[in-house]
Amino acid sequence: MDNGRRDPQYFLQHLPESQRQALLNELKSDYQEIVLSYFSDSEVSQKIETYVNKAFLADVSVSQVMTIHMELMDRFAKQLKLENRSDEVLLDYRITLIDTIAQLCETYRCLMSREQT
């Protein structure tokens, strides 16, 4: 799948269930790493670019990325609640979602521009 070209046989919706779940788990794990390092890692832009490329090649939708983000934030909120801490800090991570979705949308926009010419 990592040949830089989109091949419909590797699109998320066409993968067998086990491969689909493995890819989703990988995307979730990668996104969690991005979130946890977003404000402290100078390489986070590269991590987001790699994530967006993986999502793009698998034809992952923006709504699926949003779902991954929301599920992660829900997990973090539950953990903070267990620790009797405020979950307001999680609002700061909306910027992570915005950054990731903006790059993914731009990648899809570029594809559409190329296809129309």
MDTraj code that builds the backbone (N, CA, C; nanometers):
import mdtraj as md
import numpy as np

residues = "MET ASP ASN GLY ARG ARG ASP PRO GLN TYR PHE LEU GLN HIS LEU PRO GLU SER GLN ARG GLN ALA LEU LEU ASN GLU LEU LYS SER ASP TYR GLN GLU ILE VAL LEU SER TYR PHE SER ASP SER GLU VAL SER GLN LYS ILE GLU THR TYR VAL ASN LYS ALA PHE LEU ALA ASP VAL SER VAL SER GLN VAL MET THR ILE HIS MET GLU LEU MET ASP ARG PHE ALA LYS GLN LEU LYS LEU GLU ASN ARG SER ASP GLU VAL LEU LEU ASP TYR ARG ILE THR LEU ILE ASP THR ILE ALA GLN LEU CYS GLU THR TYR ARG CYS LEU MET SER ARG GLU GLN THR".split()
xyz = np.array([
    [0.0818, -0.1193, 0.0000],
    [0.0000, 0.0000, 0.0000],
    [0.0859, 0.1252, 0.0000],
    [0.2093, 0.1221, 0.0461],
    [0.2901, 0.2420, 0.0625],
    [0.3680, 0.2796, -0.0631],
    [0.3128, 0.2571, -0.1794],
    [0.3838, 0.2938, -0.3001],
    [0.3539, 0.4361, -0.3434],
    [0.2774, 0.5094, -0.2629],
    [0.2478, 0.6488, -0.2937],
    [0.1303, 0.6662, -0.3881],
    [0.0754, 0.5560, -0.4359],
    [-0.0394, 0.5615, -0.5267],
    [-0.1585, 0.4974, -0.4583],
    [-0.2733, 0.5543, -0.4860],
    [-0.3960, 0.4995, -0.4278],
    [-0.4435, 0.3818, -0.5116],
    [-0.4604, 0.2703, -0.4469],
    [-0.5092, 0.1491, -0.5117],
    [-0.6373, 0.1085, -0.4389],
    [-0.7509, 0.1106, -0.5090],
    [-0.8788, 0.0805, -0.4432],
    [-0.8814, -0.0513, -0.3665],
    [-0.7998, -0.1481, -0.4047],
    [-0.8013, -0.2743, -0.3309],
    [-0.7486, -0.2560, -0.1886],
    [-0.6756, -0.1475, -0.1628],
    [-0.6243, -0.1192, -0.0291],
    [-0.7080, -0.0158, 0.0460],
    [-0.8180, 0.0274, -0.0132],
    [-0.9064, 0.1215, 0.0553],
    [-0.9686, 0.0512, 0.1753],
    [-0.9852, 0.1258, 0.2806],
    [-1.0378, 0.0724, 0.4057],
    [-1.1647, -0.0090, 0.3841],
    [-1.2568, 0.0440, 0.3040],
    [-1.3849, -0.0237, 0.2852],
    [-1.3743, -0.1536, 0.2049],
    [-1.2615, -0.1765, 0.1369],
    [-1.2450, -0.2979, 0.0577],
    [-1.1605, -0.4044, 0.1277],
    [-1.1037, -0.3699, 0.2407],
    [-1.0186, -0.4650, 0.3110],
    [-1.1022, -0.5689, 0.3847],
    [-1.0485, -0.6904, 0.3966],
    [-1.1146, -0.7891, 0.4824],
    [-1.1220, -0.7349, 0.6255],
    [-1.2185, -0.7803, 0.7002],
    [-1.2435, -0.7264, 0.8346],
    [-1.1189, -0.7245, 0.9228],
    [-1.0415, -0.8317, 0.9212],
    [-0.9230, -0.8366, 1.0077],
    [-0.8212, -0.7298, 0.9677],
    [-0.8009, -0.7095, 0.8383],
    [-0.7079, -0.6065, 0.7917],
    [-0.7635, -0.4670, 0.8188],
    [-0.8938, -0.4516, 0.8039],
    [-0.9584, -0.3227, 0.8318],
    [-0.9376, -0.2847, 0.9782],
    [-0.9603, -0.3802, 1.0682],
    [-0.9426, -0.3537, 1.2107],
    [-0.7966, -0.3243, 1.2433],
    [-0.7059, -0.3981, 1.1798],
    [-0.5632, -0.3743, 1.2039],
    [-0.5235, -0.2344, 1.1591],
    [-0.5721, -0.1917, 1.0436],
    [-0.5411, -0.0580, 0.9941],
    [-0.6020, 0.0486, 1.0848],
    [-0.7264, 0.0305, 1.1250],
    [-0.7896, 0.1269, 1.2159],
    [-0.7153, 0.1354, 1.3485],
    [-0.6726, 0.0215, 1.4003],
    [-0.5962, 0.0216, 1.5257],
    [-0.4631, 0.0942, 1.5081],
    [-0.4002, 0.0749, 1.3939],
    [-0.2746, 0.1441, 1.3640],
    [-0.2977, 0.2952, 1.3546],
    [-0.4045, 0.3341, 1.2870],
    [-0.4369, 0.4770, 1.2755],
    [-0.4677, 0.5374, 1.4126],
    [-0.5381, 0.4636, 1.4955],
    [-0.5694, 0.5119, 1.6304],
    [-0.4419, 0.5287, 1.7131],
    [-0.3550, 0.4308, 1.7062],
    [-0.2294, 0.4365, 1.7796],
    [-0.1422, 0.5523, 1.7306],
    [-0.1319, 0.5670, 1.5999],
    [-0.0534, 0.6759, 1.5414],
    [-0.1105, 0.8113, 1.5824],
    [-0.2426, 0.8223, 1.5811],
    [-0.3054, 0.9495, 1.6171],
    [-0.2831, 0.9803, 1.7648],
    [-0.2904, 0.8796, 1.8487],
    [-0.2649, 0.9014, 1.9910],
    [-0.1222, 0.9538, 2.0101],
    [-0.0276, 0.8975, 1.9384],
    [0.1111, 0.9450, 1.9476],
    [0.1216, 1.0914, 1.9039],
    [0.0493, 1.1265, 1.7996],
    [0.0488, 1.2662, 1.7535],
    [-0.0076, 1.3572, 1.8613],
    [-0.1208, 1.3184, 1.9187],
    [-0.1844, 1.4009, 2.0217],
    [-0.0918, 1.4189, 2.1414],
    [-0.0324, 1.3097, 2.1862],
    [0.0515, 1.3156, 2.3057],
    [0.1785, 1.3979, 2.2849],
    [0.2219, 1.4090, 2.1615],
    [0.3456, 1.4834, 2.1350],
    [0.3209, 1.6171, 2.0646],
    [0.1954, 1.6526, 2.0441],
    [0.1621, 1.7681, 1.9607],
    [0.2272, 1.8978, 2.0075],
    [0.2271, 1.9232, 2.1353],
    [0.2781, 2.0503, 2.1867],
    [0.4251, 2.0440, 2.2279],
    [0.4872, 1.9281, 2.2165],
    [0.6247, 1.9159, 2.2654],
    [0.7248, 1.8601, 2.1644],
    [0.6785, 1.8081, 2.0538],
    [0.7666, 1.7408, 1.9587],
    [0.7847, 1.8259, 1.8335],
    [0.9076, 1.8599, 1.8034],
    [0.9344, 1.9406, 1.6844],
    [0.9108, 1.8618, 1.5558],
    [0.8997, 1.7302, 1.5670],
    [0.8773, 1.6441, 1.4506],
    [0.7295, 1.6127, 1.4288],
    [0.6407, 1.6770, 1.5032],
    [0.4988, 1.6421, 1.4958],
    [0.4418, 1.6682, 1.3563],
    [0.4902, 1.7689, 1.2869],
    [0.4402, 1.7956, 1.1512],
    [0.4686, 1.6773, 1.0589],
    [0.5851, 1.6179, 1.0732],
    [0.6194, 1.5000, 0.9931],
    [0.5306, 1.3818, 1.0305],
    [0.5021, 1.3673, 1.1600],
    [0.4141, 1.2589, 1.2042],
    [0.2744, 1.2769, 1.1455],
    [0.2257, 1.3995, 1.1441],
    [0.0932, 1.4262, 1.0870],
    [0.0949, 1.3980, 0.9376],
    [0.2001, 1.4394, 0.8693],
    [0.2099, 1.4148, 0.7248],
    [0.2094, 1.2655, 0.6955],
    [0.2837, 1.1891, 0.7726],
    [0.2866, 1.0436, 0.7543],
    [0.1487, 0.9837, 0.7802],
    [0.0837, 1.0309, 0.8846],
    [-0.0510, 0.9844, 0.9199],
    [-0.1497, 1.0159, 0.8069],
    [-0.1449, 1.1383, 0.7576],
    [-0.2354, 1.1802, 0.6503],
    [-0.2102, 1.0969, 0.5248],
    [-0.0851, 1.0719, 0.4919],
    [-0.0548, 0.9890, 0.3746],
    [-0.1116, 0.8488, 0.3901],
    [-0.0969, 0.7910, 0.5094],
    [-0.1511, 0.6574, 0.5342],
    [-0.3037, 0.6584, 0.5210],
    [-0.3665, 0.7595, 0.5797],
    [-0.5125, 0.7707, 0.5726],
    [-0.5585, 0.7930, 0.4289],
    [-0.4872, 0.8755, 0.3560],
    [-0.5220, 0.9055, 0.2173],
    [-0.5119, 0.7804, 0.1297],
    [-0.4018, 0.7071, 0.1439],
    [-0.3837, 0.5867, 0.0625],
    [-0.4910, 0.4821, 0.0910],
    [-0.5430, 0.4830, 0.2132],
    [-0.6481, 0.3880, 0.2511],
    [-0.7873, 0.4463, 0.2311],
    [-0.7958, 0.5672, 0.1739],
    [-0.9228, 0.6346, 0.1484],
    [-1.0064, 0.6487, 0.2763],
    [-0.9386, 0.6851, 0.3834],
    [-1.0061, 0.7070, 0.5110],
    [-1.0736, 0.8432, 0.5046],
    [-1.1960, 0.8487, 0.5488],
    [-1.2728, 0.9725, 0.5418],
    [-1.2371, 1.0665, 0.6562],
    [-1.2680, 1.1929, 0.6361],
    [-1.2507, 1.2928, 0.7407],
    [-1.3348, 1.2553, 0.8624],
    [-1.4548, 1.2060, 0.8390],
    [-1.5405, 1.1686, 0.9522],
    [-1.4795, 1.0543, 1.0327],
    [-1.4077, 0.9643, 0.9674],
    [-1.3418, 0.8554, 1.0409],
    [-1.2286, 0.9103, 1.1273],
    [-1.1544, 1.0075, 1.0757],
    [-1.0488, 1.0710, 1.1551],
    [-1.1108, 1.1433, 1.2748],
    [-1.2230, 1.2079, 1.2518],
    [-1.2925, 1.2752, 1.3629],
    [-1.3371, 1.1737, 1.4680],
    [-1.3862, 1.0617, 1.4237],
    [-1.4279, 0.9562, 1.5159],
    [-1.3093, 0.9073, 1.5986],
    [-1.1966, 0.8868, 1.5342],
    [-1.0751, 0.8446, 1.6045],
    [-1.0389, 0.9487, 1.7111],
    [-1.0438, 1.0754, 1.6735],
    [-1.0122, 1.1832, 1.7679],
    [-1.1092, 1.1825, 1.8862],
    [-1.2380, 1.1746, 1.8577],
    [-1.3389, 1.1811, 1.9640],
    [-1.3277, 1.0609, 2.0583],
    [-1.3038, 0.9430, 2.0037],
    [-1.2870, 0.8248, 2.0882],
    [-1.1659, 0.8406, 2.1794],
    [-1.0580, 0.8947, 2.1266],
    [-0.9381, 0.9169, 2.2062],
    [-0.9641, 1.0195, 2.3163],
    [-1.0306, 1.1284, 2.2813],
    [-1.0608, 1.2310, 2.3808],
    [-1.1545, 1.1769, 2.4891],
    [-1.2488, 1.0909, 2.4513],
    [-1.3377, 1.0274, 2.5495],
    [-1.2583, 0.9403, 2.6463],
    [-1.1628, 0.8640, 2.5923],
    [-1.0777, 0.7807, 2.6781],
    [-0.9965, 0.8664, 2.7741],
    [-0.9384, 0.9730, 2.7217],
    [-0.8594, 1.0629, 2.8061],
    [-0.9471, 1.1284, 2.9129],
    [-1.0674, 1.1699, 2.8742],
    [-1.1588, 1.2344, 2.9695],
    [-1.1954, 1.1386, 3.0826],
    [-1.2206, 1.0136, 3.0494],
    [-1.2531, 0.9141, 3.1522],
    [-1.1354, 0.8944, 3.2468],
    [-1.0153, 0.8899, 3.1916],
    [-0.8965, 0.8735, 3.2752],
    [-0.8781, 0.9938, 3.3671],
    [-0.8963, 1.1133, 3.3133],
    [-0.8840, 1.2339, 3.3958],
    [-0.9891, 1.2359, 3.5064],
    [-1.1080, 1.1917, 3.4729],
    [-1.2156, 1.1876, 3.5728],
    [-1.1804, 1.0893, 3.6845],
    [-1.1246, 0.9742, 3.6465],
    [-1.0819, 0.8764, 3.7469],
    [-0.9752, 0.9354, 3.8387],
    [-0.8940, 1.0229, 3.7827],
    [-0.7886, 1.0880, 3.8605],
    [-0.8389, 1.2143, 3.9299],
    [-0.9689, 1.2387, 3.9180],
    [-1.0325, 1.3565, 3.9782],
    [-0.9700, 1.4871, 3.9288],
    [-0.9414, 1.4889, 3.7985],
    [-0.8821, 1.6075, 3.7363],
    [-0.9773, 1.6600, 3.6295],
    [-0.9643, 1.7859, 3.6001],
    [-1.0489, 1.8496, 3.4992],
    [-1.0090, 1.8026, 3.3592],
    [-1.1099, 1.7887, 3.2743],
    [-1.0810, 1.7491, 3.1357],
    [-1.0764, 1.8702, 3.0411],
    [-1.0766, 1.9904, 3.0971],
    [-1.0735, 2.1108, 3.0136],
    [-0.9492, 2.1178, 2.9259],
    [-0.8400, 2.0615, 2.9730],
    [-0.7164, 2.0634, 2.8956],
    [-0.7345, 1.9942, 2.7602],
    [-0.8282, 1.9024, 2.7515],
    [-0.8511, 1.8300, 2.6268],
    [-0.9010, 1.9209, 2.5159],
    [-0.9602, 2.0329, 2.5520],
    [-1.0070, 2.1282, 2.4508],
    [-0.8915, 2.1800, 2.3669],
    [-0.7732, 2.1878, 2.4260],
    [-0.6555, 2.2340, 2.3521],
    [-0.6220, 2.1424, 2.2349],
    [-0.6618, 2.0175, 2.2448],
    [-0.6272, 1.9209, 2.1410],
    [-0.7181, 1.9270, 2.0193],
    [-0.8140, 2.0180, 2.0216],
    [-0.8932, 2.0407, 1.9001],
    [-0.8028, 2.0879, 1.7878],
    [-0.6964, 2.1602, 1.8227],
    [-0.6030, 2.2096, 1.7216],
    [-0.5342, 2.0927, 1.6500],
    [-0.5111, 1.9848, 1.7223],
    [-0.4524, 1.8656, 1.6609],
    [-0.5460, 1.8102, 1.5546],
    [-0.6735, 1.8030, 1.5888],
    [-0.7735, 1.7546, 1.4943],
    [-0.7828, 1.8480, 1.3730],
    [-0.7869, 1.9765, 1.3988],
    [-0.7966, 2.0741, 1.2901],
    [-0.6758, 2.0626, 1.1976],
    [-0.5571, 2.0536, 1.2539],
    [-0.4344, 2.0425, 1.1754],
    [-0.4362, 1.9161, 1.0889],
    [-0.4735, 1.8057, 1.1480],
    [-0.4757, 1.6775, 1.0765],
    [-0.5810, 1.6779, 0.9662],
    [-0.7001, 1.7242, 0.9977],
    [-0.8068, 1.7267, 0.8979],
    [-0.7746, 1.8250, 0.7859],
    [-0.7162, 1.9383, 0.8194],
    [-0.6797, 2.0356, 0.7162],
    [-0.5820, 1.9734, 0.6166],
    [-0.4830, 1.9014, 0.6678],
    [-0.3870, 1.8371, 0.5776],
    [-0.4527, 1.7265, 0.4948],
    [-0.5411, 1.6500, 0.5569],
    [-0.6098, 1.5439, 0.4837],
    [-0.7001, 1.6030, 0.3754],
    [-0.7732, 1.7070, 0.4087],
    [-0.8609, 1.7717, 0.3099],
    [-0.7789, 1.8293, 0.1940],
    [-0.6663, 1.8890, 0.2256],
    [-0.5801, 1.9446, 0.1211],
    [-0.5277, 1.8336, 0.0294],
    [-0.4957, 1.7210, 0.0858],
    [-0.4492, 1.6078, 0.0055],
    [-0.5592, 1.5604, -0.0883],
    [-0.6810, 1.5480, -0.0360],
    [-0.7936, 1.5082, -0.1208],
    [-0.8238, 1.6157, -0.2256],
    [-0.8140, 1.7430, -0.1891],
    [-0.8391, 1.8520, -0.2833],
    [-0.7399, 1.8476, -0.3989],
    [-0.6137, 1.8223, -0.3675],
    [-0.5118, 1.8125, -0.4719],
    [-0.5402, 1.6963, -0.5659],
    [-0.5864, 1.5854, -0.5112],
    [-0.6221, 1.4697, -0.5945],
    [-0.7365, 1.5082, -0.6892],
    [-0.8360, 1.5751, -0.6372],
    [-0.9501, 1.6134, -0.7193],
    [-0.9078, 1.7127, -0.8283],
    [-0.8177, 1.8031, -0.7959],
    [-0.7679, 1.8995, -0.8947],
    [-0.6946, 1.8280, -1.0063],
    [-0.6125, 1.7287, -0.9714],
    [-0.5385, 1.6521, -1.0731],
    [-0.6343, 1.5724, -1.1614],
    [-0.7387, 1.5155, -1.0998],
    [-0.8338, 1.4343, -1.1753],
    [-0.9175, 1.5176, -1.2710],
    [-0.9368, 1.6459, -1.2397],
    [-1.0180, 1.7319, -1.3252],
    [-0.9397, 1.7896, -1.4424],
    [-0.8075, 1.7772, -1.4395],
    [-0.7274, 1.8305, -1.5509],
    [-0.6918, 1.7234, -1.6491],
])
top = md.Topology()
chain = top.add_chain()
for i, resn in enumerate(residues, 1):
    res = top.add_residue(resn, chain, resSeq=i)
    for name in ("N", "CA", "C"):
        top.add_atom(name, md.element.get_by_symbol(name[0]), res)
traj = md.Trajectory(xyz[None], top)
